[in-house]
Structure formats: C-alpha cells, structure tokens
C-alpha cells in the first residue's frame, strides 16, 4: 500500500490506544514489494480495486471488502488503476482476539462509518467515547463473516505450476486430464490434492480464478461482452450469471461501485 493511503493505527499507550489517521488517493499504479510488519493490518478501499497477495493465495479486493493480515504476515499489494484506500494497523498484543489467518470480509456500514469518524480524530490519547468506538472497530474485524474474494494456492510444486498457468490464462479450456499430463501428475492426484490444499475442486478453483480476473478487467474498463469472451464463456449472459452467483451482484452494478 502507498504510504499516504488512509492510515489508522492502534498502538499501546498508557492512556489507551493512540490512533493516527491520514487520508489520500493514488492516481497511478505503484505495486508494493513483499513485506511484513509487527502489527496486524486491515486493508480497505473507498474507491478502486486492489490485489493483496500472500504465500497462501491472492485476494482481489473491491471497495466493498477489506482484507485482514495478522501480525508478521508476508504480503504484497497491487492497485488496478487509481484508488482511495485505508489501512487499520493494530498492535500485536491487541490482536489475540482477532483472526489468526488472512481473510477477506465485506465491510459493514458500521465499520465503514466508524473508520470515517476516526479519520476526524486528532493525534492524541483516546477519550472514553473514542475508546468505545475503537472497540467497535475491533469487534467488527473479529466477527464479520469471511467473503469469497480470495484465490487460495496449492503448495505442492506440480499443482502450484498448474495453478500459476491458470492464473496467467484463466480462459484456457484444457480439462483436468490434459492439465494433469501437462503438470506431470496423475488426474486422480490432481483432483484429490487440489481439494485438500485449496478447499475447492479443480473446476471450482478455475471458475474462481476467472472471477478474480474479471474484477481486474472490469476495473480496467473492459466491456462485459469482451470480458466474457476473453475468459472463455459461451456468452455474456453466462458470464453475468456466474458473476452474480459469486459476488451477489451484476458486473454492471459492481462497476458502478468502483
């Protein structure tokens, strides 16, 4: 994340948490290299599209969602076009009640408004009402349901090679048997290990990879018909149906949110 994205930082302080909030926008794409830090981090957007990558997979994050990264989680970020973003940094000793693994959540109206309110606070120890609102933000991070914006990656080298090829070209129509031969693994092993290592069947994972790519293409301004054909769908309506099943809204409505 660029340094001037919204920064919401919670650190230990004798008088309670200290919140430092700054806000700005990024007009050009500036990917960050892989890094980690001692604090937990919730990354979100007011506008735009961002990919957050870890050793476990890639989370393509629209403005309706946020990605939680526990302390010392190696990660990188890449913005798909201009964006306005924010980050919540939480001291390691305050993360015990927060998720211990990377996850993407849908930002609730309560969480969004609480962060907007926190952006108005001065840099100073929190007063009692601010401390209560900071607790609400922590509670939202801990309890909001996980949303399907991630693309988990297998760890077995042959499966990872196949997954990387599909991420690069999600429209590739080769079936499981053909991919197994290409990757030097039996079809049975490919099918079984993909489920055990990613939680998805091979076909469901490939569909998910296409959906993640479609978010990037929508953010880039590509027409829906062109996206559908480029990703290997038989028709725009087939793509729209798959998109709606995955994200709960049409590509048109999603683009309006961007």
N, C-alpha and C positions, 0 to 999 in steps of 0.2 A: 504494500500500500504506500502511496506517496506520503511524505511526512506531513503535508498540510491537509490531508483528509481529516474529517472530524475526529478529534482525539478525546476520548472520555476515559479518564484514568482514575482507578481506585487504588490507593496505596495506604499502607499502615500509617497511622498518625495518632499521637497521644490523645488528641481531641476528637477522634473519629476519622472516617475516610476523608481524604482530600481529593476533590475532583478538579481536573484541569481540562477544559473544553475549548477546542478551536475548530473552526469550520472553513472549508474552502472547496474549490472544484478543480478538476483536472481536465484540461481541454485536449491533451494529447496522450497517446498510449505510452506508458512508462512501466513495463513489467518489472517486478522486483525479483531479485535472485533469492534462492533458497536460504532461509534464515530461521532462527528461533529466538525466544526470549523467555525470561523467567516468569512473566505474568501470563495469565490466561487472557484470551482476546476474543471478543465477539466482533466480527466484521460485517457491516451492513451498508446499504446504499439508500440514498434518497432518490437517485436517478441513475440509470445506466445498467451495465452488465459487467460482472467480474467473475473470473475463474480463480478459485483457490485450490492449489494442488498440495498434496501431502504424499508420503510414501504409501499411503493406503488407497489413494484414488484422487479424483478431480471433482470438485464441487462447483458447478456452474450456477452462479447466484444472481438472480434478477433483483430488482428493487423491492420486491415483496418479501424477500427472505434475508436471512443472516446466517453466517457460518461461525460456529463456536470452535475455538482451538484451545485445548488445555495447555497449561504451562509446559514449556520446553518442547512443544510440538514443532518439528521442522516443517516449513511450509513456504510457498511462494505465491505471488499474486500476478494476475494479468488482466488489465481492463480492456474490454472490447468497445473502444470508442470513448467519447467524453463521458464523465460521470461525476457525481457528487456523492461522497461517501463518508462513513463514520466508523470509528472503532471504539470498543469498550475494552480497556485494559484493566485487569483485576489482579490484585496482589496474590501471589501463590498461596499464602496462608489463608486467604479468603475463598479459595477455590475448592475446598474439601467437599462442600455440599453441591458443587456444580459437576456437570458430566465429565467423566474421565477420558472420553474419546471424542474425536472430531464428529460433528453433526451439523446438519443444516436445519434451521427452524423457520417457520413462517412468522414474520414479525407481526405481533398483535398490535391493534390500535393503542392499547395501554402502554406497551413497551416503546412504541414509536413516540408517543406523546411525552412519555417520561424522559426520553433522551432529548427531545426538543426542549423540554423545560430545563433539563440540566445544563443545556448549552447557554442558558442565561445567567448561570451562577458565577460569581466571582471566584478567583483562585484563593480559597481560604478554607479553614476547617468548617465542616458542615454544621449547620444549626440543627435542632431537633427535627424540623419538618423536612429538611433536605436529607437527613439520615434516613427518615422513614421512606422517602421516595427512592433513595439508593437501594434500600432493602426490597422495594417492589421490583426494581430492575433486576436484581439478583434472583428474586423468586421467578420472574418471567423466564430468565435464561434457564433456570433449573427445571421448569415444569412445562414449557411449551412443547408440543409434540414434534417429533422428527418429521421432516418433509423430504420427498423424493427428488432431490436435486443433485445427489452425488452419483459418481460412477466409480464403484469400488474396483480395484485392480487385483488380478490374481498374482500370487507371489512365485509360483513355480515357473522357472525361466521359459519353458516352451509355451506355456499358457500366456505368460506375460508378453511374449513376442507376438502371439496371435492377437492379443488384446490391443497392443500398440498399433498393429497393422489396421485393425478395425477402427480405432480412434482416428487414424490418419485418413482412412477411406471407409466411412460407415455405410456408404452406398454399395459396397462390394456384396454381390449376391451369392457368392460361393456358400454352399451348405456346410453343415458340420463335418461330414466325411471329408470334403475337399480341404477344409481348413485343418483337419487333423493330419492329413497327409502332408500338407504344406509345413506344418509345425513339427513334424516328426514324432507324433504321439498318436496312440490309438483313439478311435472315435469314442469308445467307451470311457477311457480315462479322461478325455477332454470334457465329455458330458458330466461325468461324476465330479471331477475336480473343480470345474467351473462353479458348480453349485456350492461345493464345500468351501471354496475360497472367496467367492463374491456374494453368495446368498441368492444368486439369480441363475436360471438356466441359461445356456448359451444363447438361445434365440431371444429370451427376455433381455439379456445383457446387451445384445446387439441392438435391439429396439431402443433401449435406454441410451446407448451411445448416439443413435440417430437423433433422439430428442434433445440431448445435450448440445449437439452440433446445430440443431435447428434454432436454439436460443441465440447462439452466436450469429447465425445468418440473419435472423430477424433484427438483431441489434445493429447489424451492418446495413440494414435497409433493403435486403433482398426481397423480391416479390414472393408471395406464398406459393404461387404456381411453380416458380423456378426452384424454390427450396424443395418442394415435393418431388420434382423430377430429379434434382441433383442428389437427393437422398434415397432414390430408388423406389419411391411409392408409385403405385399404378395410376393414381390420380390425385389432384389437390384435395378432394373430399376425403380420400383415405388418410392423407397426412393430417388434415384438420381433425378427423375423428380420433386418430392416435394421439395427437397433441392434447385434445380435450380430455381424453381418458387419463393422461399422465399429469397434466397441470390444472385441470378443472376449469379451463377457460380456452377460448379460441385463440389462434395466433394473432388475429386482428386485435382482440382485446388485450392480449399480452403486449403487443407493440405499442398500443395506446398508453399502457402503464409505463413503458420506457420513456 
